[in-house]
Amino acid sequence: MALDKPYIDIPGTTIFDAEQSRKGYWLNQFCMSLMKAANRERFKADERAYLDEWPMTEDQKLAVLARDLNRCIALGGNIYFLAKIGATDGKSFQQMAGSMTGMTEDEYRAMMIAGGRSAEGNRRLGEDGDAQPHRQPQGQAGQKKEG
């Protein structure tokens, strides 16, 4: 049974919730396997063969092979697990995050030092320019009905 997801309307954001966790279980288990040196060596020797040992979807395997971390997240990957792929490739978390934003590592670092991304365009859909919290419709929990 699907749960209400009041956070679903944040542009460009995938929330790692229970549904995403279930979807990405084997992808994340694969990532965790990379904590062992022997598994990293096997993966680097033949990435496709190593991925085929895991009951991941074909889309998940292709996303890993392409190092498309945004796609991996959409397919249930958790960034903290996906960081194991970056570490296996000798990349820092900062390099990985930069690649996910379309920025170079230096551009990403400069943006973060300057305070991060602007909230403009990253609020809930339909929210005005004010950083107001999402409001529940009248009659919902925490609100009084008039009359």
N, CA, C and O atoms as a GROMACS GRO file, in nm:
protein
  588
    1MET      N    1   0.084  -0.117   0.000
    1MET     CA    2   0.000   0.000   0.000
    1MET      C    3   0.089   0.124   0.000
    1MET      O    4   0.176   0.138   0.086
    2ALA      N    5   0.068   0.212  -0.095
    2ALA     CA    6   0.147   0.334  -0.105
    2ALA      C    7   0.109   0.431   0.006
    2ALA      O    8  -0.009   0.450   0.037
    3LEU      N    9   0.209   0.492   0.063
    3LEU     CA   10   0.186   0.590   0.167
    3LEU      C   11   0.179   0.729   0.107
    3LEU      O   12   0.233   0.754  -0.001
    4ASP      N   13   0.112   0.820   0.177
    4ASP     CA   14   0.108   0.960   0.136
    4ASP      C   15   0.250   1.014   0.139
    4ASP      O   16   0.323   0.993   0.236
    5LYS      N   17   0.290   1.084   0.034
    5LYS     CA   18   0.425   1.140   0.025
    5LYS      C   19   0.414   1.289   0.001
    5LYS      O   20   0.419   1.335  -0.113
    6PRO      N   21   0.400   1.367   0.108
    6PRO     CA   22   0.386   1.512   0.089
    6PRO      C   23   0.513   1.577   0.035
    6PRO      O   24   0.511   1.695   0.000
    7TYR      N   25   0.622   1.502   0.027
    7TYR     CA   26   0.750   1.556  -0.020
    7TYR      C   27   0.775   1.524  -0.167
    7TYR      O   28   0.884   1.552  -0.218
    8ILE      N   29   0.680   1.467  -0.236
    8ILE     CA   30   0.700   1.418  -0.372
    8ILE      C   31   0.715   1.532  -0.473
    8ILE      O   32   0.766   1.511  -0.583
    9ASP      N   33   0.673   1.653  -0.437
    9ASP     CA   34   0.671   1.763  -0.534
    9ASP      C   35   0.788   1.860  -0.521
    9ASP      O   36   0.773   1.979  -0.548
   10ILE      N   37   0.904   1.810  -0.481
   10ILE     CA   38   1.022   1.895  -0.474
   10ILE      C   39   1.104   1.868  -0.601
   10ILE      O   40   1.159   1.759  -0.616
   11PRO      N   41   1.113   1.966  -0.690
   11PRO     CA   42   1.179   1.943  -0.820
   11PRO      C   43   1.323   1.893  -0.805
   11PRO      O   44   1.400   1.945  -0.724
   12GLY      N   45   1.357   1.793  -0.884
   12GLY     CA   46   1.494   1.744  -0.887
   12GLY      C   47   1.538   1.669  -0.763
   12GLY      O   48   1.657   1.647  -0.743
   13THR      N   49   1.444   1.629  -0.679
   13THR     CA   50   1.478   1.565  -0.552
   13THR      C   51   1.415   1.427  -0.545
   13THR      O   52   1.296   1.411  -0.568
   14THR      N   53   1.497   1.328  -0.513
   14THR     CA   54   1.448   1.194  -0.487
   14THR      C   55   1.471   1.167  -0.340
   14THR      O   56   1.586   1.167  -0.293
   15ILE      N   57   1.365   1.145  -0.266
   15ILE     CA   58   1.375   1.116  -0.124
   15ILE      C   59   1.397   0.966  -0.108
   15ILE      O   60   1.322   0.885  -0.162
   16PHE      N   61   1.500   0.930  -0.032
   16PHE     CA   62   1.527   0.788  -0.007
   16PHE      C   63   1.436   0.743   0.106
   16PHE      O   64   1.469   0.754   0.224
   17ASP      N   65   1.321   0.691   0.067
   17ASP     CA   66   1.222   0.644   0.163
   17ASP      C   67   1.213   0.492   0.154
   17ASP      O   68   1.295   0.429   0.088
   18ALA      N   69   1.116   0.433   0.220
   18ALA     CA   70   1.103   0.287   0.223
   18ALA      C   71   1.085   0.229   0.083
   18ALA      O   72   1.140   0.124   0.052
   19GLU      N   73   1.008   0.297  -0.001
   19GLU     CA   74   0.986   0.249  -0.138
   19GLU      C   75   1.118   0.248  -0.216
   19GLU      O   76   1.149   0.150  -0.284
   20GLN      N   77   1.193   0.357  -0.207
   20GLN     CA   78   1.323   0.365  -0.275
   20GLN      C   79   1.418   0.259  -0.219
   20GLN      O   80   1.495   0.198  -0.294
   21SER      N   81   1.413   0.237  -0.090
   21SER     CA   82   1.499   0.137  -0.027
   21SER      C   83   1.471  -0.002  -0.083
   21SER      O   84   1.563  -0.078  -0.113
   22ARG      N   85   1.344  -0.034  -0.096
   22ARG     CA   86   1.308  -0.165  -0.153
   22ARG      C   87   1.353  -0.175  -0.299
   22ARG      O   88   1.408  -0.277  -0.342
   23LYS      N   89   1.329  -0.069  -0.375
   23LYS     CA   90   1.364  -0.068  -0.517
   23LYS      C   91   1.516  -0.087  -0.536
   23LYS      O   92   1.559  -0.157  -0.627
   24GLY      N   93   1.594  -0.024  -0.450
   24GLY     CA   94   1.739  -0.026  -0.467
   24GLY      C   95   1.814  -0.125  -0.380
   24GLY      O   96   1.936  -0.119  -0.371
   25TYR      N   97   1.741  -0.217  -0.317
   25TYR     CA   98   1.807  -0.307  -0.222
   25TYR      C   99   1.931  -0.373  -0.279
   25TYR      O  100   2.038  -0.365  -0.219
   26TRP      N  101   1.919  -0.439  -0.395
   26TRP     CA  102   2.035  -0.513  -0.450
   26TRP      C  103   2.141  -0.419  -0.505
   26TRP      O  104   2.260  -0.451  -0.498
   27LEU      N  105   2.102  -0.306  -0.558
   27LEU     CA  106   2.199  -0.206  -0.602
   27LEU      C  107   2.284  -0.160  -0.482
   27LEU      O  108   2.406  -0.152  -0.492
   28ASN      N  109   2.218  -0.132  -0.372
   28ASN     CA  110   2.290  -0.087  -0.253
   28ASN      C  111   2.373  -0.199  -0.191
   28ASN      O  112   2.480  -0.173  -0.136
   29GLN      N  113   2.326  -0.322  -0.198
   29GLN     CA  114   2.404  -0.436  -0.149
   29GLN      C  115   2.531  -0.454  -0.233
   29GLN      O  116   2.638  -0.482  -0.180
   30PHE      N  117   2.516  -0.438  -0.364
   30PHE     CA  118   2.633  -0.444  -0.452
   30PHE      C  119   2.734  -0.338  -0.408
   30PHE      O  120   2.853  -0.366  -0.393
   31CYS      N  121   2.686  -0.215  -0.388
   31CYS     CA  122   2.776  -0.106  -0.347
   31CYS      C  123   2.849  -0.141  -0.218
   31CYS      O  124   2.970  -0.120  -0.206
   32MET      N  125   2.778  -0.194  -0.122
   32MET     CA  126   2.839  -0.230   0.006
   32MET      C  127   2.943  -0.341  -0.011
   32MET      O  128   3.038  -0.348   0.067
   33SER      N  129   2.926  -0.426  -0.111
   33SER     CA  130   3.024  -0.532  -0.134
   33SER      C  131   3.161  -0.474  -0.170
   33SER      O  132   3.264  -0.538  -0.151
   34LEU      N  133   3.160  -0.351  -0.222
   34LEU     CA  134   3.285  -0.287  -0.263
   34LEU      C  135   3.370  -0.241  -0.144
   34LEU      O  136   3.478  -0.186  -0.162
   35MET      N  137   3.321  -0.264  -0.024
   35MET     CA  138   3.401  -0.233   0.094
   35MET      C  139   3.516  -0.333   0.111
   35MET      O  140   3.613  -0.304   0.180
   36LYS      N  141   3.504  -0.449   0.047
   36LYS     CA  142   3.609  -0.551   0.055
   36LYS      C  143   3.702  -0.539  -0.066
   36LYS      O  144   3.657  -0.533  -0.180
   37ALA      N  145   3.831  -0.536  -0.038
   37ALA     CA  146   3.930  -0.520  -0.145
   37ALA      C  147   3.916  -0.626  -0.253
   37ALA      O  148   3.927  -0.594  -0.372
   38ALA      N  149   3.893  -0.749  -0.215
   38ALA     CA  150   3.881  -0.857  -0.313
   38ALA      C  151   3.764  -0.831  -0.409
   38ALA      O  152   3.774  -0.859  -0.528
   39ASN      N  153   3.655  -0.780  -0.356
   39ASN     CA  154   3.539  -0.749  -0.441
   39ASN      C  155   3.567  -0.631  -0.532
   39ASN      O  156   3.524  -0.630  -0.648
   40ARG      N  157   3.637  -0.531  -0.483
   40ARG     CA  158   3.674  -0.417  -0.568
   40ARG      C  159   3.761  -0.465  -0.684
   40ARG      O  160   3.743  -0.422  -0.798
   41GLU      N  161   3.855  -0.554  -0.655
   41GLU     CA  162   3.943  -0.606  -0.761
   41GLU      C  163   3.862  -0.684  -0.863
   41GLU      O  164   3.884  -0.668  -0.984
   42ARG      N  165   3.770  -0.768  -0.818
   42ARG     CA  166   3.687  -0.844  -0.912
   42ARG      C  167   3.601  -0.751  -0.997
   42ARG      O  168   3.586  -0.772  -1.117
   43PHE      N  169   3.544  -0.649  -0.934
   43PHE     CA  170   3.460  -0.554  -1.006
   43PHE      C  171   3.542  -0.480  -1.112
   43PHE      O  172   3.499  -0.468  -1.227
   44LYS      N  173   3.659  -0.431  -1.074
   44LYS     CA  174   3.742  -0.356  -1.168
   44LYS      C  175   3.794  -0.444  -1.282
   44LYS      O  176   3.816  -0.396  -1.394
   45ALA      N  177   3.813  -0.572  -1.256
   45ALA     CA  178   3.864  -0.664  -1.358
   45ALA      C  179   3.759  -0.690  -1.467
   45ALA      O  180   3.794  -0.702  -1.585
   46ASP      N  181   3.631  -0.698  -1.428
   46ASP     CA  182   3.524  -0.722  -1.525
   46ASP      C  183   3.393  -0.673  -1.463
   46ASP      O  184   3.320  -0.750  -1.400
   47GLU      N  185   3.367  -0.545  -1.482
   47GLU     CA  186   3.253  -0.483  -1.416
   47GLU      C  187   3.121  -0.552  -1.449
   47GLU      O  188   3.042  -0.580  -1.360
   48ARG      N  189   3.100  -0.579  -1.576
   48ARG     CA  190   2.971  -0.640  -1.616
   48ARG      C  191   2.954  -0.778  -1.553
   48ARG      O  192   2.846  -0.811  -1.503
   49ALA      N  193   3.058  -0.858  -1.555
   49ALA     CA  194   3.048  -0.993  -1.497
   49ALA      C  195   3.018  -0.985  -1.348
   49ALA      O  196   2.937  -1.062  -1.296
   50TYR      N  197   3.082  -0.891  -1.278
   50TYR     CA  198   3.057  -0.878  -1.134
   50TYR      C  199   2.914  -0.830  -1.110
   50TYR      O  200   2.846  -0.882  -1.021
   51LEU      N  201   2.867  -0.733  -1.188
   51LEU     CA  202   2.730  -0.685  -1.171
   51LEU      C  203   2.628  -0.796  -1.200
   51LEU      O  204   2.523  -0.802  -1.135
   52ASP      N  205   2.659  -0.882  -1.296
   52ASP     CA  206   2.566  -0.990  -1.330
   52ASP      C  207   2.551  -1.092  -1.218
   52ASP      O  208   2.460  -1.175  -1.223
   53GLU      N  209   2.638  -1.089  -1.118
   53GLU     CA  210   2.624  -1.177  -1.002
   53GLU      C  211   2.516  -1.126  -0.906
   53GLU      O  212   2.476  -1.197  -0.814
   54TRP      N  213   2.469  -1.005  -0.928
   54TRP     CA  214   2.372  -0.944  -0.840
   54TRP      C  215   2.236  -0.939  -0.907
   54TRP      O  216   2.227  -0.911  -1.026
   55PRO      N  217   2.128  -0.966  -0.832
   55PRO     CA  218   1.993  -0.961  -0.892
   55PRO      C  219   1.938  -0.819  -0.905
   55PRO      O  220   1.827  -0.788  -0.862
   56MET      N  221   2.019  -0.733  -0.967
   56MET     CA  222   1.979  -0.596  -0.993
   56MET      C  223   1.903  -0.591  -1.126
   56MET      O  224   1.912  -0.684  -1.206
   57THR      N  225   1.830  -0.483  -1.148
   57THR     CA  226   1.765  -0.467  -1.278
   57THR      C  227   1.870  -0.430  -1.382
   57THR      O  228   1.979  -0.383  -1.349
   58GLU      N  229   1.836  -0.452  -1.506
   58GLU     CA  230   1.928  -0.415  -1.614
   58GLU      C  231   1.953  -0.264  -1.613
   58GLU      O  232   2.066  -0.219  -1.636
   59ASP      N  233   1.850  -0.185  -1.586
   59ASP     CA  234   1.866  -0.040  -1.578
   59ASP      C  235   1.966  -0.002  -1.468
   59ASP      O  236   2.048   0.088  -1.488
   60GLN      N  237   1.959  -0.069  -1.354
   60GLN     CA  238   2.053  -0.040  -1.246
   60GLN      C  239   2.196  -0.074  -1.288
   60GLN      O  240   2.288   0.003  -1.261
   61LYS      N  241   2.213  -0.188  -1.353
   61LYS     CA  242   2.347  -0.227  -1.398
   61LYS      C  243   2.403  -0.127  -1.499
   61LYS      O  244   2.520  -0.089  -1.491
   62LEU      N  245   2.320  -0.085  -1.593
   62LEU     CA  246   2.364   0.011  -1.695
   62LEU      C  247   2.399   0.145  -1.631
   62LEU      O  248   2.494   0.211  -1.673
   63ALA      N  249   2.322   0.186  -1.532
   63ALA     CA  250   2.350   0.313  -1.463
   63ALA      C  251   2.485   0.305  -1.392
   63ALA      O  252   2.561   0.401  -1.393
   64VAL      N  253   2.515   0.191  -1.329
   64VAL     CA  254   2.645   0.173  -1.262
   64VAL      C  255   2.757   0.177  -1.365
   64VAL      O  256   2.856   0.247  -1.347
   65LEU      N  257   2.741   0.103  -1.474
   65LEU     CA  258   2.844   0.099  -1.576
   65LEU      C  259   2.872   0.238  -1.634
   65LEU      O  260   2.986   0.271  -1.666
   66ALA      N  261   2.767   0.319  -1.648
   66ALA     CA  262   2.781   0.454  -1.702
   66ALA      C  263   2.824   0.554  -1.594
   66ALA      O  264   2.854   0.670  -1.624
   67ARG      N  265   2.827   0.509  -1.469
   67ARG     CA  266   2.856   0.595  -1.354
   67ARG      C  267   2.759   0.713  -1.351
   67ARG      O  268   2.795   0.825  -1.315
   68ASP      N  269   2.634   0.683  -1.389
   68ASP     CA  270   2.527   0.782  -1.387
   68ASP      C  271   2.463   0.778  -1.249
   68ASP      O  272   2.364   0.707  -1.226
   69LEU      N  273   2.520   0.854  -1.157
   69LEU     CA  274   2.476   0.848  -1.018
   69LEU      C  275   2.335   0.902  -0.999
   69LEU      O  276   2.261   0.855  -0.913
   70ASN      N  277   2.296   1.001  -1.079
   70ASN     CA  278   2.159   1.051  -1.070
   70ASN      C  279   2.060   0.941  -1.108
   70ASN      O  280   1.956   0.927  -1.045
   71ARG      N  281   2.093   0.866  -1.210
   71ARG     CA  282   2.006   0.754  -1.250
   71ARG      C  283   2.005   0.646  -1.142
   71ARG      O  284   1.900   0.589  -1.112
   72CYS      N  285   2.121   0.618  -1.085
   72CYS     CA  286   2.128   0.520  -0.976
   72CYS      C  287   2.036   0.561  -0.861
   72CYS      O  288   1.967   0.476  -0.804
   73ILE      N  289   2.036   0.688  -0.827
   73ILE     CA  290   1.948   0.736  -0.720
   73ILE      C  291   1.802   0.718  -0.758
   73ILE      O  292   1.721   0.675  -0.676
   74ALA      N  293   1.767   0.752  -0.882
   74ALA     CA  294   1.630   0.735  -0.928
   74ALA      C  295   1.587   0.588  -0.922
   74ALA      O  296   1.469   0.558  -0.905
   75LEU      N  297   1.684   0.498  -0.936
   75LEU     CA  298   1.656   0.354  -0.936
   75LEU      C  299   1.672   0.291  -0.797
   75LEU      O  300   1.680   0.169  -0.784
   76GLY      N  301   1.677   0.375  -0.694
   76GLY     CA  302   1.679   0.324  -0.557
   76GLY      C  303   1.813   0.330  -0.487
   76GLY      O  304   1.825   0.286  -0.373
   77GLY      N  305   1.914   0.383  -0.553
   77GLY     CA  306   2.045   0.392  -0.489
   77GLY      C  307   2.047   0.497  -0.380
   77GLY      O  308   1.984   0.602  -0.391
   78ASN      N  309   2.119   0.468  -0.276
   78ASN     CA  310   2.140   0.563  -0.166
   78ASN      C  311   2.279   0.622  -0.184
   78ASN      O  312   2.375   0.548  -0.204
   79ILE      N  313   2.290   0.753  -0.179
   79ILE     CA  314   2.416   0.820  -0.208
   79ILE      C  315   2.530   0.770  -0.120
   79ILE      O  316   2.645   0.765  -0.164
   80TYR      N  317   2.501   0.734   0.004
   80TYR     CA  318   2.607   0.687   0.094
   80TYR      C  319   2.659   0.550   0.052
   80TYR      O  320   2.775   0.518   0.075
   81PHE      N  321   2.573   0.469  -0.008
   81PHE     CA  322   2.618   0.341  -0.063
   81PHE      C  323   2.687   0.364  -0.197
   81PHE      O  324   2.790   0.304  -0.225
   82LEU      N  325   2.629   0.452  -0.280
   82LEU     CA  326   2.687   0.480  -0.412
   82LEU      C  327   2.827   0.539  -0.401
   82LEU      O  328   2.907   0.527  -0.494
   83ALA      N  329   2.858   0.602  -0.289
   83ALA     CA  330   2.992   0.657  -0.268
   83ALA      C  331   3.098   0.548  -0.276
   83ALA      O  332   3.214   0.578  -0.304
   84LYS      N  333   3.061   0.424  -0.251
   84LYS     CA  334   3.157   0.312  -0.259
   84LYS      C  335   3.205   0.292  -0.403
   84LYS      O  336   3.318   0.252  -0.426
   85ILE      N  337   3.117   0.321  -0.500
   85ILE     CA  338   3.157   0.312  -0.640
   85ILE      C  339   3.262   0.420  -0.668
   85ILE      O  340   3.365   0.392  -0.730
   86GLY      N  341   3.234   0.541  -0.623
   86GLY     CA  342   3.329   0.650  -0.642
   86GLY      C  343   3.463   0.620  -0.578
   86GLY      O  344   3.568   0.644  -0.638
   87ALA      N  345   3.459   0.567  -0.458
   87ALA     CA  346   3.584   0.532  -0.388
   87ALA      C  347   3.660   0.425  -0.465
   87ALA      O  348   3.783   0.429  -0.473
   88THR      N  349   3.588   0.330  -0.521
   88THR     CA  350   3.651   0.225  -0.601
   88THR      C  351   3.719   0.285  -0.724
   88THR      O  352   3.824   0.236  -0.767
   89ASP      N  353   3.660   0.390  -0.778
   89ASP     CA  354   3.718   0.460  -0.894
   89ASP      C  355   3.822   0.563  -0.854
   89ASP      O  356   3.880   0.630  -0.941
   90GLY      N  357   3.848   0.577  -0.724
   90GLY     CA  358   3.946   0.675  -0.678
   90GLY      C  359   3.894   0.817  -0.677
   90GLY      O  360   3.972   0.912  -0.683
   91LYS      N  361   3.762   0.833  -0.670
   91LYS     CA  362   3.702   0.966  -0.670
   91LYS      C  363   3.657   1.005  -0.529
   91LYS      O  364   3.615   0.920  -0.450
   92SER      N  365   3.668   1.132  -0.500
   92SER     CA  366   3.619   1.184  -0.372
   92SER      C  367   3.468   1.204  -0.380
   92SER      O  368   3.410   1.207  -0.489
   93PHE      N  369   3.406   1.217  -0.265
   93PHE     CA  370   3.263   1.246  -0.261
   93PHE      C  371   3.235   1.379  -0.331
   93PHE      O  372   3.134   1.394  -0.399
   94GLN      N  373   3.324   1.474  -0.314
   94GLN     CA  374   3.309   1.605  -0.377
   94GLN      C  375   3.312   1.593  -0.529
   94GLN      O  376   3.235   1.660  -0.598
   95GLN      N  377   3.401   1.509  -0.582
   95GLN     CA  378   3.406   1.486  -0.727
   95GLN      C  379   3.275   1.423  -0.775
   95GLN      O  380   3.221   1.460  -0.879
   96MET      N  381   3.226   1.327  -0.697
   96MET     CA  382   3.101   1.261  -0.735
   96MET      C  383   2.985   1.361  -0.734
   96MET      O  384   2.906   1.364  -0.829
   97ALA      N  385   2.975   1.441  -0.630
   97ALA     CA  386   2.867   1.539  -0.620
   97ALA      C  387   2.875   1.639  -0.735
   97ALA      O  388   2.773   1.675  -0.793
   98GLY      N  389   2.994   1.682  -0.768
   98GLY     CA  390   3.011   1.773  -0.881
   98GLY      C  391   2.959   1.711  -1.010
   98GLY      O  392   2.891   1.778  -1.088
   99SER      N  393   2.991   1.585  -1.032
   99SER     CA  394   2.946   1.518  -1.154
   99SER      C  395   2.794   1.508  -1.160
   99SER      O  396   2.736   1.509  -1.268
  100MET      N  397   2.731   1.498  -1.045
  100MET     CA  398   2.585   1.486  -1.038
  100MET      C  399   2.515   1.619  -1.068
  100MET      O  400   2.397   1.621  -1.102
  101THR      N  401   2.586   1.729  -1.054
  101THR     CA  402   2.528   1.862  -1.077
  101THR      C  403   2.568   1.920  -1.212
  101THR      O  404   2.520   2.026  -1.250
  102GLY      N  405   2.654   1.850  -1.285
  102GLY     CA  406   2.702   1.901  -1.413
  102GLY      C  407   2.813   2.004  -1.398
  102GLY      O  408   2.844   2.077  -1.491
  103MET      N  409   2.872   2.008  -1.278
  103MET     CA  410   2.980   2.103  -1.252
  103MET      C  411   3.112   2.029  -1.242
  103MET      O  412   3.117   1.908  -1.218
  104THR      N  413   3.219   2.104  -1.262
  104THR     CA  414   3.350   2.046  -1.235
  104THR      C  415   3.367   2.041  -1.083
  104THR      O  416   3.290   2.102  -1.009
  105GLU      N  417   3.467   1.970  -1.039
  105GLU     CA  418   3.495   1.963  -0.896
  105GLU      C  419   3.521   2.103  -0.840
  105GLU      O  420   3.472   2.138  -0.733
  106ASP      N  421   3.600   2.184  -0.912
  106ASP     CA  422   3.631   2.319  -0.866
  106ASP      C  423   3.506   2.407  -0.860
  106ASP      O  424   3.488   2.483  -0.765
  107GLU      N  425   3.420   2.397  -0.962
  107GLU     CA  426   3.296   2.474  -0.961
  107GLU      C  427   3.207   2.434  -0.844
  107GLU      O  428   3.148   2.519  -0.777
  108TYR      N  429   3.197   2.303  -0.822
  108TYR     CA  430   3.114   2.253  -0.713
  108TYR      C  431   3.169   2.302  -0.578
  108TYR      O  432   3.093   2.348  -0.493
  109ARG      N  433   3.299   2.291  -0.560
  109ARG     CA  434   3.361   2.337  -0.435
  109ARG      C  435   3.333   2.485  -0.412
  109ARG      O  436   3.295   2.525  -0.302
  110ALA      N  437   3.353   2.566  -0.515
  110ALA     CA  438   3.330   2.710  -0.504
  110ALA      C  439   3.185   2.740  -0.468
  110ALA      O  440   3.158   2.827  -0.386
  111MET      N  441   3.092   2.668  -0.530
  111MET     CA  442   2.950   2.689  -0.500
  111MET      C  443   2.922   2.658  -0.353
  111MET      O  444   2.852   2.733  -0.286
  112MET      N  445   2.976   2.548  -0.304
  112MET     CA  446   2.950   2.508  -0.166
  112MET      C  447   3.015   2.606  -0.068
  112MET      O  448   2.955   2.638   0.035
  113ILE      N  449   3.134   2.652  -0.098
  113ILE     CA  450   3.201   2.750  -0.011
  113ILE      C  451   3.121   2.880  -0.007
  113ILE      O  452   3.116   2.948   0.096
  114ALA      N  453   3.059   2.913  -0.119
  114ALA     CA  454   2.979   3.036  -0.128
  114ALA      C  455   2.840   3.020  -0.064
  114ALA      O  456   2.762   3.115  -0.067
  115GLY      N  457   2.809   2.906  -0.010
  115GLY     CA  458   2.681   2.889   0.059
  115GLY      C  459   2.587   2.790  -0.004
  115GLY      O  460   2.475   2.772   0.044
  116GLY      N  461   2.628   2.724  -0.110
  116GLY     CA  462   2.544   2.621  -0.172
  116GLY      C  463   2.454   2.678  -0.281
  116GLY      O  464   2.463   2.795  -0.317
  117ARG      N  465   2.369   2.590  -0.331
  117ARG     CA  466   2.277   2.630  -0.438
  117ARG      C  467   2.168   2.721  -0.385
  117ARG      O  468   2.129   2.713  -0.268
  118SER      N  469   2.120   2.806  -0.471
  118SER     CA  470   2.007   2.891  -0.439
  118SER      C  471   1.882   2.805  -0.421
  118SER      O  472   1.868   2.701  -0.485
  119ALA      N  473   1.794   2.849  -0.335
  119ALA     CA  474   1.668   2.778  -0.316
  119ALA      C  475   1.572   2.802  -0.433
  119ALA      O  476   1.474   2.730  -0.449
  120GLU      N  477   1.600   2.904  -0.514
  120GLU     CA  478   1.513   2.934  -0.628
  120GLU      C  479   1.504   2.812  -0.720
  120GLU      O  480   1.606   2.758  -0.763
  121GLY      N  481   1.383   2.771  -0.749
  121GLY     CA  482   1.361   2.656  -0.836
  121GLY      C  483   1.376   2.523  -0.765
  121GLY      O  484   1.358   2.418  -0.826
  122ASN      N  485   1.408   2.526  -0.637
  122ASN     CA  486   1.426   2.402  -0.562
  122ASN      C  487   1.325   2.389  -0.448
  122ASN      O  488   1.346   2.311  -0.355
  123ARG      N  489   1.217   2.465  -0.457
  123ARG     CA  490   1.111   2.456  -0.357
  123ARG      C  491   1.004   2.362  -0.407
  123ARG      O  492   1.013   2.307  -0.517
  124ARG      N  493   0.903   2.345  -0.326
  124ARG     CA  494   0.789   2.263  -0.367
  124ARG      C  495   0.720   2.327  -0.488
  124ARG      O  496   0.719   2.449  -0.501
  125LEU      N  497   0.664   2.246  -0.572
  125LEU     CA  498   0.592   2.298  -0.687
  125LEU      C  499   0.477   2.385  -0.638
  125LEU      O  500   0.406   2.349  -0.544
  126GLY      N  501   0.458   2.499  -0.702
  126GLY     CA  502   0.350   2.588  -0.666
  126GLY      C  503   0.383   2.682  -0.551
  126GLY      O  504   0.303   2.769  -0.519
  127GLU      N  505   0.498   2.665  -0.489
  127GLU     CA  506   0.536   2.751  -0.378
  127GLU      C  507   0.587   2.884  -0.434
  127GLU      O  508   0.658   2.887  -0.534
  128ASP      N  509   0.552   2.992  -0.369
  128ASP     CA  510   0.598   3.122  -0.417
  128ASP      C  511   0.744   3.143  -0.378
  128ASP      O  512   0.805   3.054  -0.319
  129GLY      N  513   0.799   3.256  -0.411
  129GLY     CA  514   0.939   3.286  -0.385
  129GLY      C  515   0.976   3.294  -0.238
  129GLY      O  516   1.094   3.291  -0.203
  130ASP      N  517   0.876   3.305  -0.150
  130ASP     CA  518   0.905   3.306  -0.007
  130ASP      C  519   0.933   3.165   0.039
  130ASP      O  520   0.872   3.070  -0.010
  131ALA      N  521   1.024   3.151   0.130
  131ALA     CA  522   1.060   3.018   0.181
  131ALA      C  523   0.957   2.972   0.283
  131ALA      O  524   0.991   2.936   0.396
  132GLN      N  525   0.832   2.972   0.244
  132GLN     CA  526   0.724   2.930   0.334
  132GLN      C  527   0.715   2.778   0.337
  132GLN      O  528   0.734   2.714   0.234
  133PRO      N  529   0.685   2.722   0.451
  133PRO     CA  530   0.667   2.576   0.456
  133PRO      C  531   0.544   2.536   0.379
  133PRO      O  532   0.452   2.616   0.359
  134HIS      N  533   0.541   2.412   0.336
  134HIS     CA  534   0.425   2.357   0.267
  134HIS      C  535   0.306   2.362   0.361
  134HIS      O  536   0.315   2.319   0.476
  135ARG      N  537   0.197   2.413   0.312
  135ARG     CA  538   0.078   2.424   0.396
  135ARG      C  539  -0.020   2.313   0.361
  135ARG      O  540  -0.042   2.283   0.244
  136GLN      N  541  -0.079   2.253   0.464
  136GLN     CA  542  -0.180   2.151   0.442
  136GLN      C  543  -0.314   2.220   0.416
  136GLN      O  544  -0.340   2.327   0.470
  137PRO      N  545  -0.398   2.159   0.332
  137PRO     CA  546  -0.529   2.217   0.306
  137PRO      C  547  -0.612   2.223   0.434
  137PRO      O  548  -0.587   2.148   0.528
  138GLN      N  549  -0.711   2.312   0.436
  138GLN     CA  550  -0.801   2.323   0.551
  138GLN      C  551  -0.862   2.186   0.581
  138GLN      O  552  -0.894   2.110   0.490
  139GLY      N  553  -0.876   2.157   0.709
  139GLY     CA  554  -0.936   2.030   0.750
  139GLY      C  555  -0.835   1.921   0.771
  139GLY      O  556  -0.870   1.814   0.821
  140GLN      N  557  -0.709   1.943   0.735
  140GLN     CA  558  -0.605   1.843   0.756
  140GLN      C  559  -0.553   1.854   0.899
  140GLN      O  560  -0.584   1.948   0.972
  141ALA      N  561  -0.474   1.758   0.937
  141ALA     CA  562  -0.418   1.756   1.073
  141ALA      C  563  -0.351   1.887   1.106
  141ALA      O  564  -0.283   1.946   1.022
  142GLY      N  565  -0.370   1.932   1.227
  142GLY     CA  566  -0.304   2.052   1.276
  142GLY      C  567  -0.373   2.182   1.237
  142GLY      O  568  -0.325   2.290   1.272
  143GLN      N  569  -0.484   2.175   1.165
  143GLN     CA  570  -0.555   2.295   1.124
  143GLN      C  571  -0.699   2.287   1.173
  143GLN      O  572  -0.760   2.180   1.173
  144LYS      N  573  -0.752   2.399   1.215
  144LYS     CA  574  -0.891   2.404   1.261
  144LYS      C  575  -0.982   2.432   1.143
  144LYS      O  576  -0.948   2.510   1.054
  145LYS      N  577  -1.096   2.367   1.144
  145LYS     CA  578  -1.198   2.399   1.046
  145LYS      C  579  -1.275   2.519   1.095
  145LYS      O  580  -1.299   2.536   1.214
  146GLU      N  581  -1.312   2.603   1.000
  146GLU     CA  582  -1.390   2.720   1.038
  146GLU      C  583  -1.537   2.685   1.042
  146GLU      O  584  -1.583   2.598   0.968
  147GLY      N  585  -1.611   2.752   1.130
  147GLY     CA  586  -1.755   2.733   1.130
  147GLY      C  587  -1.806   2.681   1.253
  147GLY      O  588  -1.927   2.660   1.265
   0.00000   0.00000   0.00000
